[in-house]
Amino acid sequence: MKYYLYHIPGKKIGVTKFPVSRIEHQQGYGPDEYVILEESEDIDYISKREIELQKSHGYRVDETLYKQLNPNKNIMRINITEQTTTFPCPINKLKGRLMDNLGMVIQTAHNRHVVDKELIEWIMNSVVTSQFNEDRCYVYNKAMSNFQDHLDSNNIDKQISHSDLFAKIRRWAYERGIYDHGDSKTQCLKLMEEVGELSEGLLKRDKPEIIDAIGDIAVVLTNLAKLEKLDIEDCIENAYQTISKRTGKMVNGTFVKTESL
């Protein structure tokens, strides 16, 4: 297991096993807002080094060495009744606790919820301090379910809107003569160029470049399909029908289908 010692300038120095998940997804910093200072498989070294650098940079020094942290200490044990979901902390600490529990499932009698940034935002706007214990707070399950239903409805609308994007891409291509004067080979070369840009973005961890390259790849594939007298939606549907029946397992970060094992 590799441990990463990271620095968010002006904020903190810390250690994590998963820098992108911990720093970018949970803490909300961009790839250009932090640096990896060191990495090591020696947890003793990295734990001591974290304290040394915190002191030398003038940051708050952790009271407990990283290696001594209980990995289960941040797991939030919530109490769910028919009416409410109660959190074991005061409101001023709730957001941090929820961010530490991204992906946690909250199953109530009304709905199933997965803790993500949208749900956290709703909870923080709706949570109430318990009248029996100031160190606890709660939300009403019915209200949380209504939010989830509204969110799901919006996601469906987004999916419908996203499907219209392929039609817009084809209209754009028609207007520019790509289907009348272009050819599949040229589009294929364009695809390789965009894949190269995506690879560069991934290596540099440049999120805007990654987004731009993936979008360009989708546009090129849409046009390539049309030049072959196909619609990209049908190609995707055909691929999904094939992969949905596959079984297999993850090998070295890649899903390998059973017949290839």
DRENTIBA-806880 format. One line per 8 residues: number of its first residue (from 1); for each residue x, y, z of N, C-alpha, C. Coordinates in nm, 2 decimals. Atoms other than C-alpha are relative to their C-alpha. Example, Ala and Ser with C-alpha at 12.3 -4.5 7.8 and 13.67 -1.06 7.14 Angstrom:
2
1	0.09 -0.12 0.00 1.23 -0.45 0.78 0.09 0.12 0.00; -0.09 -0.11 0.00 1.37 -0.11 0.71 -0.08 0.11 0.08;
end
This chain:
261
1	0.08 -0.12 0.00 0.00 0.00 0.00 0.09 0.12 0.00; -0.08 -0.12 0.01 0.14 0.34 -0.10 -0.08 0.11 0.07; 0.06 -0.11 -0.08 0.08 0.65 0.12 0.06 0.13 -0.07; -0.03 -0.12 0.06 0.08 1.00 -0.02 0.00 0.12 0.10; -0.01 -0.12 -0.08 0.20 1.31 0.17 -0.03 0.12 -0.09; 0.04 -0.11 0.09 0.02 1.61 0.02 0.00 0.14 0.08; 0.00 -0.14 -0.05 0.02 1.99 0.07 -0.10 0.08 -0.07; 0.09 -0.10 0.05 -0.26 2.23 0.02 0.05 0.13 0.05;
9	-0.07 -0.12 -0.05 -0.07 2.56 0.03 -0.09 0.09 0.08; 0.07 -0.09 -0.08 -0.19 2.79 0.31 -0.11 -0.07 0.08; 0.11 0.07 -0.07 -0.43 2.52 0.44 0.05 -0.11 0.09; -0.04 0.12 -0.08 -0.27 2.19 0.56 0.10 -0.09 -0.07; -0.08 0.11 0.05 -0.04 1.90 0.51 -0.06 -0.12 0.06; 0.06 0.13 -0.05 -0.18 1.55 0.53 0.05 -0.12 -0.07; -0.04 0.13 0.06 -0.15 1.19 0.44 -0.13 -0.07 -0.05; 0.12 0.08 0.05 -0.39 0.98 0.23 0.05 -0.11 -0.09;
17	-0.03 0.11 0.09 -0.39 0.65 0.04 -0.06 0.03 -0.14; 0.07 -0.02 0.13 -0.62 0.79 -0.23 -0.01 0.15 -0.02; 0.00 -0.15 0.01 -0.53 1.15 -0.32 -0.11 0.06 -0.08; 0.10 -0.06 0.08 -0.78 1.22 -0.59 -0.14 -0.01 0.07; 0.12 0.01 -0.07 -1.07 1.08 -0.39 -0.01 0.09 0.13; 0.00 -0.07 -0.13 -0.97 1.24 -0.06 0.01 0.15 -0.02; -0.03 -0.15 0.01 -0.84 1.58 -0.18 -0.10 0.07 -0.10; 0.08 -0.07 0.10 -1.04 1.65 -0.49 -0.15 -0.03 0.02;
25	0.14 0.03 -0.01 -1.37 1.46 -0.44 -0.06 0.04 0.13; 0.05 -0.03 -0.13 -1.41 1.49 -0.07 0.02 0.14 0.05; -0.03 -0.14 -0.05 -1.23 1.82 0.01 -0.03 0.11 -0.10; 0.04 -0.10 0.10 -1.32 1.99 -0.32 0.11 0.08 -0.06; -0.11 -0.08 0.06 -0.97 2.11 -0.43 0.03 -0.06 -0.14; -0.03 0.04 0.13 -0.87 2.11 -0.79 0.14 -0.06 -0.01; -0.13 0.06 0.02 -0.56 1.93 -0.93 0.11 0.10 0.01; -0.11 -0.11 -0.01 -0.37 2.26 -0.94 0.00 0.07 0.13;
33	0.00 -0.07 -0.13 -0.45 2.35 -0.58 0.07 -0.08 0.11; -0.07 0.07 -0.10 -0.24 2.09 -0.41 0.12 -0.07 -0.07; -0.11 0.07 0.05 0.09 1.91 -0.45 0.03 -0.13 0.08; -0.04 0.12 -0.07 0.21 1.56 -0.36 0.15 0.02 0.03; -0.14 -0.03 -0.05 0.53 1.62 -0.15 0.08 -0.13 -0.01; -0.07 0.12 0.00 0.63 1.26 -0.10 -0.10 -0.12 -0.01; 0.08 0.13 0.00 0.50 0.90 -0.14 0.09 -0.11 0.05; -0.08 0.11 -0.06 0.61 0.59 0.04 -0.09 -0.11 0.04;
41	0.08 0.12 -0.05 0.50 0.24 0.13 0.03 -0.03 0.15; -0.03 0.01 -0.14 0.65 0.29 0.48 -0.09 0.09 0.08; 0.09 -0.08 -0.07 0.37 0.40 0.70 0.06 0.07 0.12; -0.07 -0.07 -0.11 0.61 0.47 0.99 0.07 0.12 -0.04; -0.07 -0.11 0.05 0.82 0.70 0.79 -0.10 0.12 -0.04; 0.10 -0.10 0.05 0.52 0.88 0.63 -0.07 0.07 0.11; 0.07 -0.06 -0.11 0.35 0.93 0.96 0.08 0.10 0.08; -0.09 -0.09 -0.06 0.65 1.09 1.12 0.03 0.12 -0.09;
49	-0.03 -0.11 0.10 0.73 1.30 0.81 -0.12 0.10 0.00; 0.11 -0.09 0.00 0.38 1.44 0.82 0.00 0.10 0.11; -0.01 -0.09 -0.12 0.43 1.58 1.17 0.11 0.10 -0.02; -0.11 -0.09 0.02 0.77 1.72 1.08 -0.04 0.11 -0.10; 0.04 -0.11 0.09 0.63 1.91 0.78 -0.11 0.09 0.05; 0.10 -0.08 -0.06 0.33 2.03 0.96 0.06 0.11 0.09; -0.07 -0.09 -0.09 0.56 2.18 1.22 0.08 0.11 -0.08; -0.08 -0.09 0.07 0.80 2.33 0.97 -0.07 0.10 -0.08;
57	0.08 -0.09 0.08 0.52 2.49 0.77 -0.09 0.09 0.09; 0.08 -0.08 -0.09 0.35 2.63 1.08 -0.15 -0.04 0.00; 0.14 0.04 -0.01 0.03 2.43 1.04 -0.04 -0.07 0.13; 0.04 0.07 -0.12 -0.18 2.27 1.31 0.06 -0.14 -0.01; -0.07 0.13 0.00 0.00 1.95 1.41 -0.10 -0.10 0.05; 0.09 0.11 -0.04 -0.21 1.63 1.43 0.05 -0.06 0.14; -0.04 0.06 -0.13 -0.22 1.49 1.78 0.03 -0.14 0.00; -0.02 0.15 0.01 -0.22 1.13 1.66 0.07 -0.03 -0.13;
65	-0.07 0.04 0.12 0.02 0.98 1.41 -0.10 -0.07 -0.09; 0.09 0.06 0.11 -0.14 0.87 1.08 -0.01 -0.15 0.02; 0.00 0.15 -0.01 -0.05 0.51 1.14 -0.08 -0.05 0.12; 0.08 0.04 -0.11 -0.24 0.51 1.47 -0.15 0.04 -0.01; 0.14 -0.03 0.02 -0.56 0.64 1.33 -0.09 -0.12 -0.02; 0.10 0.11 0.01 -0.86 0.41 1.36 -0.08 0.02 -0.13; 0.07 -0.02 0.13 -0.99 0.36 1.00 -0.15 0.01 0.01; 0.15 0.01 -0.02 -1.34 0.31 1.14 -0.05 0.12 0.08;
73	0.05 -0.10 -0.09 -1.35 0.62 1.36 -0.09 0.10 -0.06; 0.08 -0.10 0.06 -1.51 0.84 1.10 -0.13 -0.06 -0.06; 0.13 0.06 0.05 -1.79 0.59 1.01 -0.11 0.06 0.09; 0.10 -0.06 -0.08 -2.10 0.77 1.12 -0.12 -0.10 0.02; 0.11 0.10 -0.04 -2.36 0.56 1.30 -0.13 0.09 0.02; 0.12 -0.08 -0.01 -2.69 0.73 1.23 -0.12 -0.08 0.06; 0.11 0.06 -0.05 -3.02 0.65 1.39 -0.13 0.03 -0.08; 0.11 -0.02 0.09 -3.32 0.60 1.16 -0.13 -0.05 0.06;
81	0.13 0.04 -0.05 -3.68 0.59 1.28 -0.10 0.02 -0.12; 0.10 -0.01 0.11 -4.00 0.60 1.07 -0.01 0.15 -0.04; 0.02 -0.14 0.03 -4.01 0.98 1.10 0.13 0.08 -0.04; -0.12 -0.08 0.01 -3.65 1.10 1.12 0.13 -0.08 -0.02; -0.14 0.06 0.00 -3.28 1.03 1.05 0.08 0.10 0.09; -0.08 -0.08 -0.10 -3.06 1.15 1.34 0.15 -0.03 -0.02; -0.15 0.01 0.01 -2.69 1.22 1.31 0.07 0.03 0.14; -0.07 -0.01 -0.14 -2.45 1.18 1.61 0.10 0.11 0.02;
89	-0.09 -0.11 -0.02 -2.30 1.52 1.60 -0.08 0.13 -0.01; 0.07 -0.13 0.02 -2.39 1.89 1.62 0.01 0.05 -0.14; 0.01 -0.05 0.13 -2.48 2.08 1.31 0.13 0.05 -0.06; -0.12 -0.06 0.05 -2.15 2.26 1.29 0.11 -0.10 -0.04; -0.10 0.11 0.04 -1.96 1.93 1.25 -0.06 -0.10 -0.10; 0.07 0.10 0.09 -2.22 1.75 1.03 0.06 0.00 -0.14; -0.05 0.01 0.14 -2.09 1.85 0.69 0.13 -0.07 -0.02; -0.13 0.07 0.01 -1.74 1.73 0.76 -0.02 -0.15 0.02;
97	0.03 0.14 -0.03 -1.88 1.40 0.90 -0.06 -0.06 -0.13; 0.07 0.05 0.12 -2.10 1.36 0.59 0.10 -0.02 -0.12; -0.11 0.01 0.10 -1.80 1.43 0.36 0.09 -0.12 0.02; -0.08 0.11 -0.03 -1.61 1.16 0.53 -0.07 -0.13 -0.02; 0.09 0.12 0.02 -1.90 0.92 0.46 -0.06 0.00 -0.13; 0.05 0.00 0.14 -1.95 0.99 0.09 -0.02 -0.15 -0.05; 0.03 0.13 0.05 -2.12 0.69 -0.06 -0.08 -0.09 0.10; 0.08 0.07 -0.10 -2.29 0.58 0.26 -0.15 -0.01 -0.04;
105	0.14 0.02 0.03 -2.64 0.44 0.21 -0.09 0.03 0.12; 0.10 -0.02 -0.11 -2.93 0.58 0.42 -0.13 -0.05 -0.05; 0.12 0.07 0.04 -3.23 0.35 0.39 -0.11 0.03 0.10; 0.11 -0.03 -0.08 -3.55 0.49 0.53 -0.13 -0.08 -0.04; 0.13 0.06 0.05 -3.91 0.37 0.51 -0.05 0.06 -0.13; 0.05 -0.07 0.11 -3.97 0.62 0.24 0.09 -0.01 -0.13; -0.09 0.00 0.12 -3.66 0.59 0.01 0.14 -0.04 0.04; -0.15 0.04 -0.02 -3.30 0.48 -0.04 0.08 0.12 -0.05;
113	-0.08 -0.11 0.03 -3.05 0.76 -0.03 0.15 -0.04 0.00; -0.14 0.02 0.00 -2.68 0.76 -0.12 0.07 0.14 0.03; -0.06 -0.12 -0.04 -2.47 1.03 0.05 0.09 0.05 -0.11; -0.08 -0.07 0.10 -2.33 1.26 -0.22 -0.01 0.15 0.03; 0.00 -0.14 -0.03 -2.27 1.63 -0.25 -0.13 0.07 -0.01; 0.13 -0.06 0.01 -2.62 1.71 -0.36 -0.09 -0.03 0.13; 0.08 0.04 -0.12 -2.78 1.52 -0.07 0.06 0.08 0.13; -0.06 -0.07 -0.12 -2.53 1.68 0.18 -0.04 0.15 0.00;
121	0.05 -0.14 0.01 -2.63 2.03 0.05 -0.14 0.01 0.05; 0.14 -0.01 -0.05 -3.00 1.95 0.11 0.00 -0.02 0.15; 0.00 0.03 -0.15 -2.93 1.80 0.46 0.04 0.12 0.07; -0.05 -0.12 -0.07 -2.73 2.11 0.56 -0.10 0.11 0.00; 0.10 -0.10 0.01 -3.02 2.33 0.45 -0.13 -0.04 0.08; 0.12 0.05 -0.06 -3.28 2.12 0.63 0.01 -0.05 0.14; -0.02 0.07 -0.12 -3.12 1.98 0.94 -0.04 0.09 0.12; 0.04 -0.07 -0.12 -3.25 2.07 1.29 0.07 -0.06 0.12;
129	-0.06 0.05 -0.12 -3.08 2.04 1.63 -0.10 -0.07 0.08; 0.09 0.08 -0.08 -3.23 1.78 1.85 -0.04 0.08 0.13; 0.04 -0.07 -0.12 -3.44 1.93 2.14 0.04 -0.08 0.12; -0.04 0.09 -0.11 -3.32 1.64 2.36 0.15 0.00 0.02; -0.15 0.01 -0.01 -2.94 1.66 2.29 0.06 0.10 -0.11; -0.05 -0.10 0.09 -2.76 1.96 2.14 0.12 -0.06 -0.09; -0.10 0.07 0.08 -2.49 1.72 2.01 -0.05 -0.09 -0.10; 0.06 0.08 0.10 -2.73 1.55 1.78 -0.09 0.09 -0.09;
137	0.09 -0.08 0.09 -2.93 1.68 1.48 -0.07 -0.10 -0.09; 0.08 0.10 0.07 -3.19 1.53 1.25 -0.06 0.07 -0.12; 0.08 -0.04 0.11 -3.38 1.56 0.92 -0.13 -0.09 0.00; 0.12 0.07 0.02 -3.73 1.45 0.84 0.01 -0.09 -0.12; -0.01 0.10 0.11 -3.74 1.13 0.62 -0.09 0.03 -0.12; 0.09 -0.02 0.11 -4.04 1.23 0.42 0.05 0.12 -0.08; -0.05 -0.12 0.07 -3.89 1.57 0.33 0.12 -0.05 -0.08; -0.12 0.05 0.08 -3.56 1.39 0.23 -0.04 -0.08 -0.12;
145	0.05 0.09 0.11 -3.76 1.14 0.02 -0.05 0.09 -0.11; 0.06 -0.09 0.10 -3.94 1.43 -0.16 0.12 0.06 -0.08; -0.11 -0.05 0.07 -3.60 1.58 -0.24 0.06 -0.10 -0.09; -0.06 0.11 0.08 -3.47 1.25 -0.37 -0.09 -0.02 -0.13; 0.09 0.02 0.11 -3.78 1.21 -0.59 0.02 0.11 -0.10; -0.02 -0.11 0.09 -3.73 1.56 -0.73 0.13 -0.01 -0.07; -0.14 0.02 0.06 -3.36 1.49 -0.79 0.00 -0.10 -0.11; 0.01 0.10 0.10 -3.44 1.17 -0.97 -0.07 0.04 -0.12;
153	0.08 -0.06 0.11 -3.70 1.35 -1.18 0.09 0.09 -0.09; -0.09 -0.09 0.08 -3.44 1.61 -1.28 0.10 -0.08 -0.07; -0.10 0.08 0.06 -3.19 1.34 -1.36 -0.06 -0.06 -0.13; 0.07 0.06 0.12 -3.44 1.18 -1.60 -0.01 0.11 -0.11; 0.01 -0.11 0.09 -3.50 1.52 -1.76 0.14 0.03 -0.07; -0.13 -0.02 0.05 -3.12 1.56 -1.80 0.04 -0.11 -0.10; -0.03 0.11 0.09 -3.09 1.22 -1.96 -0.07 0.02 -0.13; 0.07 -0.03 0.12 -3.36 1.31 -2.21 0.07 0.11 -0.08;
161	-0.07 -0.11 0.06 -3.18 1.64 -2.28 0.13 -0.05 -0.06; -0.13 0.05 0.05 -2.85 1.46 -2.31 -0.01 -0.08 -0.13; 0.02 0.08 0.13 -2.99 1.22 -2.58 -0.02 0.10 -0.11; 0.02 -0.09 0.11 -3.09 1.53 -2.78 0.14 0.06 -0.05; -0.13 -0.05 0.04 -2.72 1.63 -2.79 0.05 -0.06 -0.12; -0.05 0.06 0.12 -2.64 1.37 -3.05 -0.07 0.05 -0.12; 0.07 -0.06 0.12 -2.91 1.51 -3.28 0.06 0.14 -0.03; -0.06 -0.13 0.02 -2.76 1.86 -3.22 0.14 -0.01 -0.07;
169	-0.13 0.02 0.06 -2.41 1.73 -3.30 -0.01 -0.03 -0.15; 0.02 0.04 0.14 -2.54 1.57 -3.63 -0.05 0.12 -0.08; 0.05 -0.12 0.07 -2.72 1.90 -3.72 0.12 0.09 -0.03; -0.12 -0.08 0.02 -2.40 2.09 -3.66 0.09 -0.05 -0.11; -0.09 0.06 0.11 -2.20 1.85 -3.88 -0.06 0.01 -0.14; 0.06 -0.01 0.13 -2.46 1.86 -4.16 0.02 0.15 -0.05; -0.01 -0.14 0.04 -2.45 2.24 -4.16 0.14 0.04 -0.05; -0.14 -0.03 0.04 -2.07 2.23 -4.20 0.06 -0.09 -0.11;
177	-0.04 0.08 0.12 -2.06 1.98 -4.48 0.08 -0.12 0.04; -0.08 0.12 -0.04 -1.89 1.70 -4.28 -0.05 -0.12 -0.06; 0.06 0.12 0.05 -2.13 1.44 -4.40 0.00 -0.01 -0.15; -0.01 -0.01 0.15 -2.12 1.56 -4.76 0.14 -0.02 -0.05; -0.14 -0.01 0.06 -1.75 1.61 -4.80 0.10 -0.07 0.09; -0.10 0.07 -0.08 -1.59 1.42 -4.51 0.00 -0.15 -0.03; -0.01 0.15 0.01 -1.49 1.05 -4.48 0.04 -0.06 0.13; -0.02 0.07 -0.13 -1.46 0.79 -4.21 0.15 -0.01 0.04;
185	-0.14 0.01 -0.03 -1.08 0.76 -4.24 0.05 0.13 0.06; -0.04 -0.13 -0.06 -1.03 1.13 -4.17 -0.05 0.01 0.14; 0.06 -0.01 -0.13 -1.27 1.11 -3.87 0.08 -0.10 0.10; -0.08 0.10 -0.09 -1.07 0.80 -3.74 0.13 0.06 0.04; -0.12 -0.07 -0.03 -0.75 1.00 -3.76 -0.02 0.11 0.11; 0.03 -0.10 -0.10 -0.92 1.28 -3.57 -0.03 -0.06 0.13; 0.02 0.07 -0.13 -1.03 1.03 -3.31 0.13 -0.03 0.07; -0.13 0.03 -0.06 -0.67 0.92 -3.26 0.06 0.12 0.06;
193	-0.05 -0.13 -0.05 -0.57 1.28 -3.22 -0.06 0.04 0.14; 0.08 -0.04 -0.13 -0.84 1.34 -2.95 0.04 -0.10 0.11; -0.04 0.10 -0.10 -0.74 1.02 -2.77 0.14 0.04 0.06; -0.14 -0.05 -0.04 -0.38 1.15 -2.76 -0.01 0.12 0.10; 0.02 -0.11 -0.09 -0.51 1.47 -2.60 -0.05 -0.04 0.13; 0.06 0.05 -0.12 -0.71 1.28 -2.35 0.12 -0.07 0.09; -0.11 0.07 -0.07 -0.40 1.07 -2.26 0.09 0.11 0.07; -0.08 -0.10 -0.05 -0.20 1.39 -2.21 -0.07 0.07 0.12;
201	0.07 -0.06 -0.11 -0.47 1.54 -1.99 0.00 -0.09 0.12; 0.00 0.09 -0.12 -0.48 1.23 -1.77 0.14 -0.01 0.06; -0.14 0.00 -0.06 -0.10 1.23 -1.73 0.03 0.12 0.08; -0.02 -0.12 -0.07 -0.11 1.59 -1.63 -0.10 0.03 0.11; 0.11 -0.02 -0.10 -0.42 1.55 -1.42 -0.07 0.13 -0.02; 0.06 -0.13 0.04 -0.56 1.85 -1.61 -0.15 -0.03 -0.03; 0.14 0.03 0.01 -0.94 1.82 -1.55 -0.07 0.07 -0.12; 0.06 -0.06 0.11 -1.05 2.08 -1.80 0.04 -0.06 -0.14;
209	-0.04 0.06 0.12 -0.84 1.92 -2.07 -0.06 -0.14 -0.02; 0.06 0.14 0.00 -0.98 1.57 -1.98 -0.15 0.02 -0.05; 0.14 -0.03 0.04 -1.34 1.71 -2.01 -0.01 0.03 -0.15; 0.00 -0.05 0.14 -1.26 1.88 -2.34 0.02 -0.12 -0.09; -0.04 0.11 0.09 -1.10 1.57 -2.49 -0.11 -0.11 -0.01; 0.11 0.10 0.00 -1.38 1.33 -2.38 -0.12 0.05 -0.08; 0.11 -0.06 0.08 -1.64 1.57 -2.53 0.03 -0.01 -0.15; -0.04 0.01 0.14 -1.44 1.59 -2.86 -0.01 -0.14 -0.05;
217	0.00 0.14 0.04 -1.41 1.21 -2.87 -0.15 -0.04 -0.03; 0.14 0.03 0.03 -1.79 1.19 -2.84 -0.05 0.06 -0.13; 0.04 -0.07 0.12 -1.84 1.44 -3.12 0.05 -0.08 -0.12; -0.06 0.07 0.11 -1.60 1.25 -3.35 -0.07 -0.13 -0.02; 0.07 0.13 0.02 -1.76 0.92 -3.28 -0.14 0.01 -0.05; 0.13 -0.03 0.05 -2.10 1.06 -3.35 0.00 0.02 -0.15; -0.02 -0.03 0.14 -1.98 1.19 -3.69 0.05 -0.13 -0.07; -0.05 0.12 0.07 -1.79 0.87 -3.77 -0.11 -0.10 -0.02;
225	0.12 0.09 0.01 -2.10 0.66 -3.70 -0.09 0.04 -0.12; 0.09 -0.05 0.10 -2.31 0.88 -3.93 0.06 -0.02 -0.14; -0.07 0.02 0.13 -2.05 0.86 -4.21 -0.01 -0.14 -0.04; 0.02 0.15 0.02 -2.09 0.48 -4.18 -0.15 -0.04 -0.01; 0.15 0.02 0.01 -2.47 0.53 -4.21 -0.06 -0.07 0.13; 0.05 0.05 -0.13 -2.52 0.45 -3.84 -0.03 0.12 0.09; 0.03 -0.10 -0.10 -2.65 0.64 -3.54 0.08 -0.04 0.12; -0.08 0.03 -0.12 -2.42 0.66 -3.23 -0.09 -0.07 0.11;
233	0.09 0.06 -0.10 -2.73 0.58 -3.01 -0.01 -0.15 -0.02; 0.01 0.15 0.03 -2.77 0.24 -3.19 0.12 -0.07 0.03; -0.13 0.07 -0.03 -2.40 0.16 -3.15 0.01 -0.02 0.15; -0.01 0.01 -0.15 -2.41 0.23 -2.78 -0.10 -0.10 0.05; 0.10 0.10 -0.04 -2.73 0.03 -2.74 0.04 -0.14 -0.03; -0.05 0.13 0.03 -2.58 -0.26 -2.92 0.11 -0.05 0.09; -0.11 0.03 -0.09 -2.27 -0.24 -2.71 -0.05 -0.04 0.14; 0.05 0.03 -0.13 -2.47 -0.23 -2.39 -0.07 -0.14 0.01;
241	0.06 0.13 0.00 -2.68 -0.53 -2.49 0.10 -0.11 0.01; -0.11 0.10 0.00 -2.36 -0.72 -2.53 0.06 -0.01 0.14; -0.08 0.00 -0.13 -2.18 -0.62 -2.21 -0.09 -0.03 0.12; 0.09 0.02 -0.12 -2.49 -0.64 -1.99 -0.02 -0.15 0.03; 0.01 0.14 -0.03 -2.48 -1.02 -2.02 0.13 -0.06 0.03; -0.13 0.06 -0.03 -2.11 -1.06 -1.96 0.02 -0.02 0.15; -0.05 0.02 -0.14 -1.96 -1.20 -1.64 0.15 0.00 -0.01; -0.15 0.00 -0.01 -1.60 -1.17 -1.53 0.04 0.06 0.13;
249	-0.05 -0.06 -0.12 -1.38 -1.00 -1.28 0.11 0.10 -0.03; -0.10 -0.10 0.02 -1.14 -0.71 -1.23 0.14 -0.06 0.01; -0.14 0.05 0.00 -0.78 -0.79 -1.32 0.09 0.12 -0.04; -0.09 -0.11 0.03 -0.51 -0.52 -1.29 -0.07 0.12 -0.04; 0.07 -0.12 0.03 -0.77 -0.25 -1.30 -0.09 0.00 -0.12; 0.09 0.02 0.12 -0.96 -0.39 -1.60 -0.09 -0.11 0.01; 0.10 0.11 0.00 -1.28 -0.59 -1.63 0.03 -0.10 -0.11; -0.03 0.11 0.10 -1.19 -0.92 -1.80 -0.12 -0.10 0.00;
257	0.11 0.09 0.01 -1.48 -1.13 -1.93 0.04 -0.14 0.02; -0.02 0.14 -0.04 -1.51 -1.49 -1.82 0.08 -0.08 -0.10; -0.06 0.09 0.10 -1.42 -1.65 -2.15 0.15 0.04 -0.03; -0.14 -0.04 0.02 -1.09 -1.45 -2.16 0.09 -0.03 0.11; -0.09 0.03 -0.12 -0.97 -1.56 -1.82 0.07 -0.13 -0.02;
end
